[in-house]
């Protein structure tokens, strides 16, 4: 696996770790700036955000475990895990883009930062691995 792919995997893991903390623990503070949700909606989305936050943690752990496996001499297992999780993240970014265009949470074209943050690093992994 190339150095570029490995760096992109670390970046993707870090992005998902930050989002885990924001969604699972800081939703009351970042609801408007990060997710475009008014304060009045926080109680309604807190359970959803907590669960989705941990989903992001598990994705980050998958990439880290794959990189550890690659460097621990288990190249096939590690690459397979990194590829699977990267495809999963890339698909998640596509779903976020579709949800944005359907205006499911807020007006259209306001989630492109999240789409890019979630999708570009795993795309780089897949292109350079």
GULUMPA-355403 format. One record per residue: residue number from 1; x, y, z of N, C-alpha, C, O in turn. Coordinates in steps of 0.001 Angstrom, whole numbers, plus 500000, padded with zeros to 6 digits. Example, Ala and Ser with C-alpha at 12.3 -4.5 7.8 and 13.67 -1.06 7.14 Angstrom:
@num: 1 | npx: 513190 | npy: 494310 | npz: 507800 | capx: 512300 | capy: 495500 | capz: 507800 | cpx: 513200 | cpy: 496700 | cpz: 507800 | opx: 514236 | opy: 496681 | opz: 508465
@num: 2 | npx: 512850 | npy: 497750 | npz: 507080 | capx: 513670 | capy: 498940 | capz: 507140 | cpx: 512900 | cpy: 500030 | cpz: 507870 | opx: 513409 | opy: 501138 | opz: 508039
***
This chain:
@num: 1 | npx: 500856 | npy: 498829 | npz: 500000 | capx: 500000 | capy: 500000 | capz: 500000 | cpx: 500900 | cpy: 501231 | cpz: 500000 | opx: 501843 | opy: 501317 | opz: 500787
@num: 2 | npx: 500607 | npy: 502181 | npz: 499117 | capx: 501464 | capy: 503352 | capz: 498965 | cpx: 501407 | cpy: 504258 | cpz: 500199 | opx: 500473 | opy: 504190 | opz: 500999
@num: 3 | npx: 502412 | npy: 505091 | npz: 500327 | capx: 502471 | capy: 506052 | capz: 501431 | cpx: 501307 | cpy: 507040 | cpz: 501326 | opx: 500715 | opy: 507413 | opz: 502339
@num: 4 | npx: 500981 | npy: 507461 | npz: 500112 | capx: 499856 | capy: 508394 | capz: 499912 | cpx: 498563 | cpy: 507761 | cpz: 500419 | opx: 497786 | opy: 508421 | opz: 501109
@num: 5 | npx: 498320 | npy: 506495 | npz: 500088 | capx: 497107 | capy: 505802 | capz: 500541 | cpx: 497092 | cpy: 505686 | cpz: 502061 | opx: 496043 | opy: 505851 | opz: 502684
@num: 6 | npx: 498233 | npy: 505407 | npz: 502655 | capx: 498295 | capy: 505273 | capz: 504109 | cpx: 498050 | cpy: 506607 | cpz: 504806 | opx: 497361 | opy: 506658 | opz: 505825
@num: 7 | npx: 498605 | npy: 507675 | npz: 504267 | capx: 498365 | capy: 509008 | capz: 504852 | cpx: 496897 | cpy: 509382 | cpz: 504712 | opx: 496303 | opy: 509918 | opz: 505648
@num: 8 | npx: 496311 | npy: 509108 | npz: 503564 | capx: 494887 | capy: 509397 | capz: 503360 | cpx: 494027 | cpy: 508575 | cpz: 504317 | opx: 493011 | opy: 509067 | opz: 504808
@num: 9 | npx: 494420 | npy: 507333 | npz: 504588 | capx: 493677 | capy: 506504 | capz: 505543 | cpx: 493756 | cpy: 507096 | cpz: 506946 | opx: 492763 | opy: 507092 | opz: 507673
@num: 10 | npx: 494910 | npy: 507598 | npz: 507329 | capx: 495052 | capy: 508248 | capz: 508640 | cpx: 494188 | cpy: 509509 | cpz: 508695 | opx: 493520 | opy: 509759 | opz: 509699
@num: 11 | npx: 494197 | npy: 510303 | npz: 507623 | capx: 493364 | capy: 511514 | capz: 507578 | cpx: 491885 | cpy: 511143 | cpz: 507694 | opx: 491144 | opy: 511778 | opz: 508445
@num: 12 | npx: 491454 | npy: 510121 | npz: 506956 | capx: 490055 | capy: 509681 | capz: 507026 | cpx: 489703 | cpy: 509228 | cpz: 508435 | opx: 488621 | opy: 509537 | opz: 508934
@num: 13 | npx: 490607 | npy: 508500 | npz: 509078 | capx: 490364 | capy: 508055 | capz: 510448 | cpx: 490251 | cpy: 509258 | cpz: 511384 | opx: 489367 | opy: 509297 | opz: 512240
@num: 14 | npx: 491135 | npy: 510231 | npz: 511226 | capx: 491088 | capy: 511422 | capz: 512083 | cpx: 489797 | cpy: 512214 | cpz: 511891 | opx: 489201 | opy: 512684 | opz: 512860
@num: 15 | npx: 489368 | npy: 512358 | npz: 510636 | capx: 488100 | capy: 513057 | capz: 510369 | cpx: 486959 | cpy: 512353 | cpz: 511100 | opx: 486127 | opy: 513001 | opz: 511734
@num: 16 | npx: 486925 | npy: 511038 | npz: 511009 | capx: 485836 | capy: 510299 | capz: 511647 | cpx: 485945 | cpy: 510315 | cpz: 513169 | opx: 484925 | opy: 510242 | opz: 513854
@num: 17 | npx: 487143 | npy: 510407 | npz: 513704 | capx: 487299 | capy: 510548 | capz: 515159 | cpx: 486785 | cpy: 511902 | cpz: 515637 | opx: 486125 | opy: 511986 | opz: 516673
@num: 18 | npx: 487083 | npy: 512958 | npz: 514889 | capx: 486579 | capy: 514289 | capz: 515245 | cpx: 485049 | cpy: 514309 | cpz: 515190 | opx: 484393 | opy: 514843 | opz: 516084
@num: 19 | npx: 484499 | npy: 513727 | npz: 514143 | capx: 483042 | capy: 513703 | capz: 514008 | cpx: 482419 | cpy: 512862 | cpz: 515126 | opx: 481350 | opy: 513206 | opz: 515629
@num: 20 | npx: 483073 | npy: 511770 | npz: 515520 | capx: 482588 | capy: 510963 | capz: 516653 | cpx: 482441 | cpy: 511836 | cpz: 517899 | opx: 481390 | opy: 511838 | opz: 518541
@num: 21 | npx: 483484 | npy: 512568 | npz: 518233 | capx: 483436 | capy: 513412 | capz: 519432 | cpx: 482336 | cpy: 514460 | cpz: 519302 | opx: 481577 | opy: 514688 | opz: 520244
@num: 22 | npx: 482251 | npy: 515092 | npz: 518145 | capx: 481247 | capy: 516142 | capz: 517949 | cpx: 479825 | cpy: 515599 | cpz: 518032 | opx: 478966 | opy: 516197 | opz: 518679
@num: 23 | npx: 479579 | npy: 514471 | npz: 517379 | capx: 478215 | capy: 513927 | capz: 517368 | cpx: 477853 | cpy: 513269 | cpz: 518691 | opx: 476752 | opy: 513477 | opz: 519200
@num: 24 | npx: 478745 | npy: 512491 | npz: 519248 | capx: 478401 | capy: 511723 | capz: 520438 | cpx: 478430 | cpy: 512553 | cpz: 521716 | opx: 477649 | opy: 512299 | opz: 522633
@num: 25 | npx: 479318 | npy: 513539 | npz: 521790 | capx: 479513 | capy: 514229 | capz: 523061 | cpx: 479301 | cpy: 515743 | cpz: 523013 | opx: 478998 | opy: 516348 | opz: 524041
@num: 26 | npx: 479451 | npy: 516358 | npz: 521858 | capx: 479383 | capy: 517815 | capz: 521772 | cpx: 478214 | cpy: 518321 | cpz: 520950 | opx: 478208 | opy: 519484 | opz: 520546
@num: 27 | npx: 477232 | npy: 517485 | npz: 520693 | capx: 476129 | capy: 517880 | capz: 519813 | cpx: 475423 | cpy: 519136 | cpz: 520326 | opx: 474931 | opy: 519935 | opz: 519529
@num: 28 | npx: 475371 | npy: 519315 | npz: 521630 | capx: 474750 | capy: 520505 | capz: 522193 | cpx: 475519 | cpy: 521781 | cpz: 521905 | opx: 474964 | opy: 522877 | opz: 521981
@num: 29 | npx: 476801 | npy: 521640 | npz: 521574 | capx: 477640 | capy: 522809 | capz: 521281 | cpx: 477835 | cpy: 523045 | cpz: 519787 | opx: 478004 | opy: 524188 | opz: 519360
@num: 30 | npx: 477815 | npy: 521991 | npz: 518997 | capx: 478145 | capy: 522125 | capz: 517568 | cpx: 476942 | cpy: 521921 | cpz: 516657 | opx: 477088 | opy: 521880 | opz: 515435
@num: 31 | npx: 475768 | npy: 521795 | npz: 517236 | capx: 474569 | capy: 521486 | capz: 516449 | cpx: 474344 | cpy: 522462 | cpz: 515318 | opx: 474005 | opy: 522047 | opz: 514209
@num: 32 | npx: 474520 | npy: 523742 | npz: 515564 | capx: 474254 | capy: 524737 | capz: 514522 | cpx: 475422 | cpy: 524875 | cpz: 513562 | opx: 475231 | opy: 524836 | opz: 512347
@num: 33 | npx: 476619 | npy: 525034 | npz: 514086 | capx: 477766 | capy: 525308 | capz: 513220 | cpx: 478163 | cpy: 524111 | cpz: 512362 | opx: 478560 | opy: 524280 | opz: 511210
@num: 34 | npx: 478060 | npy: 522913 | npz: 512909 | capx: 478529 | capy: 521740 | capz: 512181 | cpx: 477415 | cpy: 521020 | cpz: 511426 | opx: 477642 | opy: 520479 | opz: 510344
@num: 35 | npx: 476227 | npy: 521015 | npz: 511990 | capx: 475147 | capy: 520213 | capz: 511413 | cpx: 473941 | cpy: 521043 | cpz: 510970 | opx: 472988 | opy: 520497 | opz: 510416
@num: 36 | npx: 473974 | npy: 522344 | npz: 511207 | capx: 472889 | capy: 523209 | capz: 510765 | cpx: 471575 | cpy: 522961 | cpz: 511481 | opx: 470509 | opy: 523220 | opz: 510924
@num: 37 | npx: 471636 | npy: 522463 | npz: 512706 | capx: 470417 | capy: 522172 | capz: 513460 | cpx: 470208 | cpy: 523201 | cpz: 514564 | opx: 471138 | opy: 523490 | opz: 515316
@num: 38 | npx: 469017 | npy: 523753 | npz: 514673 | capx: 468764 | capy: 524728 | capz: 515735 | cpx: 468770 | cpy: 524058 | cpz: 517118 | opx: 468551 | opy: 522852 | opz: 517240
@num: 39 | npx: 469023 | npy: 524859 | npz: 518140 | capx: 469102 | capy: 524347 | capz: 519514 | cpx: 467822 | cpy: 523624 | cpz: 519925 | opx: 467875 | opy: 522649 | opz: 520675
@num: 40 | npx: 466692 | npy: 524087 | npz: 519447 | capx: 465425 | capy: 523448 | capz: 519842 | cpx: 465336 | cpy: 521989 | cpz: 519379 | opx: 464574 | opy: 521206 | opz: 519945
@num: 41 | npx: 466118 | npy: 521621 | npz: 518343 | capx: 466081 | capy: 520254 | capz: 517820 | cpx: 467067 | cpy: 519305 | cpz: 518485 | opx: 467004 | opy: 518096 | opz: 518262
@num: 42 | npx: 467977 | npy: 519835 | npz: 519300 | capx: 469011 | capy: 518992 | capz: 519902 | cpx: 468421 | cpy: 517837 | cpz: 520711 | opx: 468880 | opy: 516708 | opz: 520542
@num: 43 | npx: 467429 | npy: 518055 | npz: 521579 | capx: 466891 | capy: 516907 | capz: 522322 | cpx: 466343 | cpy: 515804 | cpz: 521405 | opx: 466452 | opy: 514620 | opz: 521724
@num: 44 | npx: 465759 | npy: 516193 | npz: 520278 | capx: 465185 | capy: 515209 | capz: 519364 | cpx: 466253 | cpy: 514426 | cpz: 518606 | opx: 466025 | opy: 513274 | opz: 518236
@num: 45 | npx: 467413 | npy: 515033 | npz: 518372 | capx: 468449 | capy: 514358 | capz: 517588 | cpx: 469580 | cpy: 513789 | cpz: 518433 | opx: 470476 | opy: 513139 | opz: 517894
@num: 46 | npx: 469564 | npy: 514018 | npz: 519750 | capx: 470664 | capy: 513591 | capz: 520611 | cpx: 470914 | cpy: 512083 | cpz: 520525 | opx: 472065 | opy: 511668 | opz: 520388
@num: 47 | npx: 469882 | npy: 511264 | npz: 520599 | capx: 470058 | capy: 509808 | capz: 520532 | cpx: 470611 | cpy: 509402 | cpz: 519168 | opx: 471530 | opy: 508588 | opz: 519086
@num: 48 | npx: 470052 | npy: 509965 | npz: 518100 | capx: 470548 | capy: 509678 | capz: 516749 | cpx: 472021 | cpy: 510079 | cpz: 516634 | opx: 472838 | opy: 509310 | opz: 516127
@num: 49 | npx: 472351 | npy: 511262 | npz: 517099 | capx: 473720 | capy: 511762 | capz: 516979 | cpx: 474689 | cpy: 510897 | cpz: 517783 | opx: 475808 | opy: 510648 | opz: 517335
@num: 50 | npx: 474278 | npy: 510442 | npz: 518950 | capx: 475141 | capy: 509591 | capz: 519775 | cpx: 475465 | cpy: 508290 | cpz: 519038 | opx: 476622 | opy: 507874 | opz: 518978
@num: 51 | npx: 474443 | npy: 507659 | npz: 518484 | capx: 474647 | capy: 506412 | capz: 517748 | cpx: 475473 | cpy: 506602 | cpz: 516495 | opx: 476374 | opy: 505808 | opz: 516224
@num: 52 | npx: 475186 | npy: 507638 | npz: 515726 | capx: 475937 | capy: 507904 | capz: 514503 | cpx: 477371 | cpy: 508284 | cpz: 514836 | opx: 478293 | opy: 507959 | opz: 514088
@num: 53 | npx: 477561 | npy: 508968 | npz: 515952 | capx: 478915 | capy: 509294 | capz: 516385 | cpx: 479750 | cpy: 508042 | cpz: 516591 | opx: 480900 | opy: 507978 | opz: 516156
@num: 54 | npx: 479177 | npy: 507054 | npz: 517247 | capx: 479921 | capy: 505816 | capz: 517470 | cpx: 480126 | cpy: 505030 | cpz: 516180 | opx: 481123 | opy: 504322 | opz: 516039
@num: 55 | npx: 479217 | npy: 505146 | npz: 515262 | capx: 479409 | capy: 504553 | capz: 513936 | cpx: 480687 | cpy: 505121 | cpz: 513314 | opx: 481471 | opy: 504386 | opz: 512713
@num: 56 | npx: 480890 | npy: 506425 | npz: 513462 | capx: 482102 | capy: 507056 | capz: 512944 | cpx: 483345 | cpy: 506568 | cpz: 513684 | opx: 484392 | opy: 506374 | opz: 513066
@num: 57 | npx: 483245 | npy: 506370 | npz: 514984 | capx: 484365 | capy: 505819 | capz: 515748 | cpx: 484739 | cpy: 504441 | cpz: 515221 | opx: 485920 | opy: 504150 | opz: 515035
@num: 58 | npx: 483756 | npy: 503600 | npz: 514980 | capx: 484024 | capy: 502232 | capz: 514521 | cpx: 484673 | cpy: 502228 | cpz: 513137 | opx: 485535 | opy: 501395 | opz: 512857
@num: 59 | npx: 484263 | npy: 503155 | npz: 512274 | capx: 484907 | capy: 503266 | capz: 510961 | cpx: 486374 | cpy: 503670 | cpz: 511120 | opx: 487252 | opy: 503096 | opz: 510475
@num: 60 | npx: 486634 | npy: 504646 | npz: 511968 | capx: 488020 | capy: 505064 | capz: 512203 | cpx: 488843 | cpy: 503902 | cpz: 512750 | opx: 489981 | opy: 503694 | opz: 512330
@num: 61 | npx: 488276 | npy: 503151 | npz: 513676 | capx: 488983 | capy: 501994 | capz: 514244 | cpx: 489281 | cpy: 500949 | cpz: 513172 | opx: 490326 | opy: 500300 | opz: 513214
@num: 62 | npx: 488376 | npy: 500782 | npz: 512219 | capx: 488602 | capy: 499834 | capz: 511131 | cpx: 489807 | cpy: 500218 | cpz: 510288 | opx: 490614 | opy: 499363 | opz: 509922
@num: 63 | npx: 489928 | npy: 501507 | npz: 509981 | capx: 491090 | capy: 501944 | capz: 509212 | cpx: 492376 | cpy: 501774 | cpz: 510008 | opx: 493383 | opy: 501307 | opz: 509475
@num: 64 | npx: 492344 | npy: 502149 | npz: 511269 | capx: 493539 | capy: 502008 | capz: 512114 | cpx: 493927 | cpy: 500537 | cpz: 512235 | opx: 495105 | opy: 500198 | opz: 512124
@num: 65 | npx: 492962 | npy: 499675 | npz: 512458 | capx: 493250 | capy: 498236 | capz: 512562 | cpx: 493841 | cpy: 497709 | cpz: 511258 | opx: 494763 | opy: 496893 | opz: 511279
@num: 66 | npx: 493316 | npy: 498169 | npz: 510128 | capx: 493853 | capy: 497748 | capz: 508838 | cpx: 495290 | cpy: 498197 | cpz: 508648 | opx: 496123 | opy: 497431 | opz: 508161
@num: 67 | npx: 495586 | npy: 499427 | npz: 509026 | capx: 496959 | capy: 499926 | capz: 508903 | cpx: 497907 | cpy: 499179 | cpz: 509839 | opx: 499045 | opy: 498884 | opz: 509474
@num: 68 | npx: 497435 | npy: 498878 | npz: 511035 | capx: 498255 | capy: 498096 | capz: 511971 | cpx: 498531 | cpy: 496714 | cpz: 511389 | opx: 499652 | opy: 496213 | opz: 511478
@num: 69 | npx: 497522 | npy: 496104 | npz: 510801 | capx: 497703 | capy: 494784 | capz: 510190 | cpx: 498703 | cpy: 494838 | cpz: 509040 | opx: 499557 | opy: 493960 | opz: 508915
@num: 70 | npx: 498599 | npy: 495870 | npz: 508199 | capx: 499538 | capy: 496017 | capz: 507077 | cpx: 500963 | cpy: 496099 | cpz: 507599 | opx: 501862 | opy: 495438 | opz: 507078
@num: 71 | npx: 501165 | npy: 496907 | npz: 508625 | capx: 502513 | capy: 497097 | capz: 509158 | cpx: 502945 | cpy: 495958 | cpz: 510070 | opx: 504121 | opy: 495848 | opz: 510417
@num: 72 | npx: 502003 | npy: 495116 | npz: 510456 | capx: 502332 | capy: 493967 | capz: 511298 | cpx: 502586 | cpy: 492695 | cpz: 510506 | opx: 502710 | opy: 491614 | opz: 511082
@num: 73 | npx: 502664 | npy: 492821 | npz: 509195 | capx: 502971 | capy: 491665 | capz: 508364 | cpx: 501757 | cpy: 490915 | cpz: 507840 | opx: 501894 | opy: 489848 | opz: 507241
@num: 74 | npx: 500583 | npy: 491461 | npz: 508059 | capx: 499346 | capy: 490827 | capz: 507578 | cpx: 498777 | cpy: 491688 | cpz: 506448 | opx: 497685 | opy: 492247 | opz: 506559
@num: 75 | npx: 499539 | npy: 491780 | npz: 505367 | capx: 499240 | capy: 492681 | capz: 504254 | cpx: 497844 | cpy: 492462 | cpz: 503675 | opx: 497100 | opy: 493425 | opz: 503491
@num: 76 | npx: 497478 | npy: 491222 | npz: 503387 | capx: 496181 | capy: 490951 | capz: 502765 | cpx: 495026 | cpy: 491346 | cpz: 503687 | opx: 494075 | opy: 491997 | opz: 503254
@num: 77 | npx: 495113 | npy: 490955 | npz: 504939 | capx: 494060 | capy: 491304 | capz: 505904 | cpx: 493963 | cpy: 492818 | cpz: 506052 | opx: 492867 | opy: 493379 | opz: 506025
@num: 78 | npx: 495111 | npy: 493481 | npz: 506211 | capx: 495119 | capy: 494921 | capz: 506402 | cpx: 494583 | cpy: 495679 | cpz: 505205 | opx: 493757 | opy: 496580 | opz: 505354
@num: 79 | npx: 495049 | npy: 495318 | npz: 504012 | capx: 494570 | capy: 495983 | capz: 502803 | cpx: 493068 | cpy: 495759 | cpz: 502613 | opx: 492336 | opy: 496677 | opz: 502242
@num: 80 | npx: 492623 | npy: 494538 | npz: 502872 | capx: 491194 | capy: 494242 | capz: 502732 | cpx: 490370 | cpy: 495105 | cpz: 503673 | opx: 489343 | opy: 495653 | opz: 503275
@num: 81 | npx: 490806 | npy: 495227 | npz: 504902 | capx: 490081 | capy: 496036 | capz: 505876 | cpx: 490099 | cpy: 497511 | cpz: 505484 | opx: 489067 | opy: 498179 | opz: 505547
@num: 82 | npx: 491241 | npy: 498015 | npz: 505088 | capx: 491347 | capy: 499419 | capz: 504672 | cpx: 490476 | cpy: 499671 | cpz: 503444 | opx: 489785 | opy: 500687 | opz: 503384
@num: 83 | npx: 490494 | npy: 498770 | npz: 502467 | capx: 489662 | capy: 498937 | capz: 501267 | cpx: 488177 | cpy: 498916 | cpz: 501616 | opx: 487418 | opy: 499770 | opz: 501157
@num: 84 | npx: 487763 | npy: 497949 | npz: 502422 | capx: 486342 | capy: 497850 | capz: 502768 | cpx: 485860 | cpy: 499107 | cpz: 503486 | opx: 484832 | opy: 499681 | opz: 503126
@num: 85 | npx: 486604 | npy: 499528 | npz: 504498 | capx: 486189 | capy: 500701 | capz: 505263 | cpx: 486228 | cpy: 501953 | cpz: 504381 | opx: 485367 | opy: 502823 | opz: 504513
@num: 86 | npx: 487207 | npy: 502053 | npz: 503492 | capx: 487271 | capy: 503207 | capz: 502591 | cpx: 486069 | cpy: 503240 | cpz: 501651 | opx: 485489 | opy: 504304 | opz: 501433
@num: 87 | npx: 485686 | npy: 502092 | npz: 501092 | capx: 484488 | capy: 502037 | capz: 500248 | cpx: 483247 | cpy: 502410 | cpz: 501054 | opx: 482364 | opy: 503107 | opz: 500555
@num: 88 | npx: 483186 | npy: 501946 | npz: 502292 | capx: 482058 | capy: 502251 | capz: 503179 | cpx: 481964 | cpy: 503759 | cpz: 503403 | opx: 480881 | opy: 504338 | opz: 503309
@num: 89 | npx: 483101 | npy: 504392 | npz: 503699 | capx: 483128 | capy: 505842 | capz: 503920 | cpx: 482759 | cpy: 506602 | cpz: 502645 | opx: 482000 | opy: 507570 | opz: 502691
@num: 90 | npx: 483293 | npy: 506165 | npz: 501525 | capx: 482982 | capy: 506821 | capz: 500257 | cpx: 481484 | cpy: 506707 | cpz: 499952 | opx: 480862 | opy: 507681 | opz: 499528
@num: 91 | npx: 480913 | npy: 505536 | npz: 500163 | capx: 479470 | capy: 505358 | capz: 499955 | cpx: 478680 | cpy: 506252 | cpz: 500907 | opx: 477657 | opy: 506817 | opz: 500520
@num: 92 | npx: 479146 | npy: 506383 | npz: 502143 | capx: 478483 | capy: 507272 | capz: 503103 | cpx: 478497 | cpy: 508720 | cpz: 502636 | opx: 477531 | opy: 509453 | opz: 502850
@num: 93 | npx: 479580 | npy: 509132 | npz: 502003 | capx: 479642 | capy: 510504 | capz: 501499 | cpx: 478673 | cpy: 510706 | cpz: 500337 | opx: 478101 | opy: 511785 | opz: 500182
@num: 94 | npx: 478491 | npy: 509673 | npz: 499527 | capx: 477516 | capy: 509753 | capz: 498434 | cpx: 476103 | cpy: 509871 | cpz: 499006 | opx: 475298 | opy: 510664 | opz: 498516
@num: 95 | npx: 475806 | npy: 509096 | npz: 500025 | capx: 474489 | capy: 509176 | capz: 500673 | cpx: 474274 | cpy: 510569 | cpz: 501255 | opx: 473188 | opy: 511134 | opz: 501129
@num: 96 | npx: 475307 | npy: 511126 | npz: 501892 | capx: 475197 | capy: 512484 | capz: 502436 | cpx: 474944 | cpy: 513497 | cpz: 501322 | opx: 474144 | opy: 514417 | opz: 501495
@num: 97 | npx: 475610 | npy: 513340 | npz: 500191 | capx: 475393 | capy: 514244 | capz: 499056 | cpx: 473962 | cpy: 514133 | cpz: 498531 | opx: 473337 | opy: 515146 | opz: 498216
@num: 98 | npx: 473450 | npy: 512927 | npz: 498439 | capx: 472067 | capy: 512731 | capz: 497984 | cpx: 471094 | cpy: 513345 | cpz: 498984 | opx: 470150 | opy: 514031 | opz: 498592
@num: 99 | npx: 471319 | npy: 513104 | npz: 500274 | capx: 470449 | capy: 513677 | capz: 501308 | cpx: 470474 | cpy: 515205 | cpz: 501241 | opx: 469450 | opy: 515862 | opz: 501428
@num: 100 | npx: 471659 | npy: 515759 | npz: 500971 | capx: 471775 | capy: 517214 | capz: 500837 | cpx: 470935 | cpy: 517706 | cpz: 499662 | opx: 470222 | opy: 518702 | opz: 499791
@num: 101 | npx: 471006 | npy: 517033 | npz: 498533 | capx: 470247 | capy: 517457 | capz: 497359 | cpx: 468744 | cpy: 517269 | cpz: 497534 | opx: 467950 | opy: 517962 | opz: 496899
@num: 102 | npx: 468357 | npy: 516333 | npz: 498396 | capx: 466941 | capy: 516148 | capz: 498701 | cpx: 466465 | cpy: 517097 | cpz: 499805 | opx: 465286 | opy: 517111 | opz: 500156
@num: 103 | npx: 467392 | npy: 517887 | npz: 500344 | capx: 467095 | capy: 518847 | capz: 501413 | cpx: 466424 | cpy: 518156 | cpz: 502599 | opx: 465431 | opy: 518648 | opz: 503136
@num: 104 | npx: 466973 | npy: 517022 | npz: 502997 | capx: 466364 | capy: 516247 | capz: 504077 | cpx: 466546 | cpy: 516871 | cpz: 505456 | opx: 465773 | opy: 516579 | opz: 506369
@num: 105 | npx: 467545 | npy: 517717 | npz: 505622 | capx: 467815 | capy: 518270 | capz: 506933 | cpx: 467860 | cpy: 519793 | cpz: 506935 | opx: 467500 | opy: 520430 | opz: 507925
@num: 106 | npx: 468293 | npy: 520359 | npz: 505847 | capx: 468436 | capy: 521805 | capz: 505725 | cpx: 468380 | cpy: 522143 | cpz: 504238 | opx: 468301 | opy: 521234 | opz: 503411
@num: 107 | npx: 468418 | npy: 523417 | npz: 503878 | capx: 468370 | capy: 523758 | capz: 502450 | cpx: 469503 | cpy: 523101 | cpz: 501658 | opx: 470573 | opy: 522817 | opz: 502195
@num: 108 | npx: 469244 | npy: 522872 | npz: 500389 | capx: 470228 | capy: 522215 | capz: 499511 | cpx: 471580 | cpy: 522929 | cpz: 499493 | opx: 471697 | opy: 524126 | opz: 499754
@num: 109 | npx: 472587 | npy: 522126 | npz: 499172 | capx: 473949 | capy: 522612 | capz: 498943 | cpx: 474620 | cpy: 523200 | cpz: 500180 | opx: 475448 | opy: 524103 | opz: 500062
@num: 110 | npx: 474275 | npy: 522702 | npz: 501352 | capx: 474934 | capy: 523159 | capz: 502573 | cpx: 475758 | cpy: 522061 | cpz: 503236 | opx: 476360 | opy: 522303 | opz: 504282
@num: 111 | npx: 475802 | npy: 520880 | npz: 502666 | capx: 476538 | capy: 519770 | capz: 503279 | cpx: 477797 | cpy: 519403 | cpz: 502499 | opx: 478403 | opy: 518367 | opz: 502771
@num: 112 | npx: 478202 | npy: 520230 | npz: 501535 | capx: 479332 | capy: 519846 | capz: 500693 | cpx: 480640 | cpy: 519755 | cpz: 501465 | opx: 481516 | opy: 518971 | opz: 501099
@num: 113 | npx: 480788 | npy: 520538 | npz: 502523 | capx: 481983 | capy: 520413 | capz: 503357 | cpx: 482063 | cpy: 519039 | cpz: 503998 | opx: 483124 | opy: 518415 | opz: 504019
@num: 114 | npx: 480942 | npy: 518573 | npz: 504519 | capx: 480890 | capy: 517242 | capz: 505113 | cpx: 481076 | cpy: 516146 | cpz: 504084 | opx: 481735 | opy: 515141 | opz: 504348
@num: 115 | npx: 480494 | npy: 516342 | npz: 502913 | capx: 480651 | capy: 515364 | capz: 501830 | cpx: 482131 | cpy: 515240 | cpz: 501464 | opx: 482650 | opy: 514134 | opz: 501314
@num: 116 | npx: 482798 | npy: 516375 | npz: 501325 | capx: 484220 | capy: 516365 | capz: 500968 | cpx: 485068 | cpy: 515748 | cpz: 502072 | opx: 485944 | opy: 514927 | opz: 501800
@num: 117 | npx: 484811 | npy: 516138 | npz: 503310 | capx: 485598 | capy: 515622 | capz: 504437 | cpx: 485424 | cpy: 514114 | cpz: 504588 | opx: 486376 | opy: 513400 | opz: 504901
@num: 118 | npx: 484210 | npy: 513638 | npz: 504364 | capx: 483949 | capy: 512208 | capz: 504500 | cpx: 484395 | cpy: 511418 | cpz: 503279 | opx: 484793 | opy: 510260 | opz: 503408
@num: 119 | npx: 484338 | npy: 512021 | npz: 502100 | capx: 484565 | capy: 511253 | capz: 500889 | cpx: 485926 | cpy: 511356 | cpz: 500237 | opx: 486396 | opy: 510381 | opz: 499650
@num: 120 | npx: 486576 | npy: 512507 | npz: 500320 | capx: 487842 | capy: 512664 | capz: 499598 | cpx: 488967 | cpy: 511792 | cpz: 500157 | opx: 489645 | opy: 511125 | opz: 499375
@num: 121 | npx: 489200 | npy: 511763 | npz: 501484 | capx: 490285 | capy: 510908 | capz: 501965 | cpx: 490131 | cpy: 509428 | cpz: 501595 | opx: 491107 | opy: 508829 | opz: 501143
@num: 122 | npx: 488957 | npy: 508809 | npz: 501764 | capx: 488857 | capy: 507415 | capz: 501347 | cpx: 488972 | cpy: 507224 | cpz: 499830 | opx: 489449 | opy: 506187 | opz: 499368
@num: 123 | npx: 488533 | npy: 508225 | npz: 499059 | capx: 488705 | capy: 508152 | capz: 497617 | cpx: 490196 | cpy: 508139 | cpz: 497265 | opx: 490622 | opy: 507398 | opz: 496379
@num: 124 | npx: 490974 | npy: 508950 | npz: 497954 | capx: 492421 | capy: 508968 | capz: 497737 | cpx: 493023 | cpy: 507606 | cpz: 498102 | opx: 493888 | opy: 507090 | opz: 497395
@num: 125 | npx: 492553 | npy: 507036 | npz: 499212 | capx: 493035 | capy: 505692 | capz: 499597 | cpx: 492801 | cpy: 504729 | cpz: 498448 | opx: 493717 | opy: 504013 | opz: 498042
@num: 126 | npx: 491598 | npy: 504705 | npz: 497925 | capx: 491244 | capy: 503733 | capz: 496887 | cpx: 492006 | cpy: 503997 | cpz: 495581 | opx: 492345 | opy: 503053 | opz: 494867
@num: 127 | npx: 492270 | npy: 505237 | npz: 495269 | capx: 492986 | capy: 505563 | capz: 494041 | cpx: 494484 | cpy: 505253 | cpz: 494136 | opx: 495104 | opy: 504872 | opz: 493143
@num: 128 | npx: 495056 | npy: 505416 | npz: 495317 | capx: 496501 | capy: 505264 | capz: 495462 | cpx: 496934 | cpy: 503946 | cpz: 496089 | opx: 498130 | opy: 503661 | opz: 496155
@num: 129 | npx: 496003 | npy: 503155 | npz: 496541 | capx: 496365 | capy: 501863 | capz: 497123 | cpx: 496527 | cpy: 500864 | cpz: 495994 | opx: 496833 | opy: 499698 | opz: 496240
***
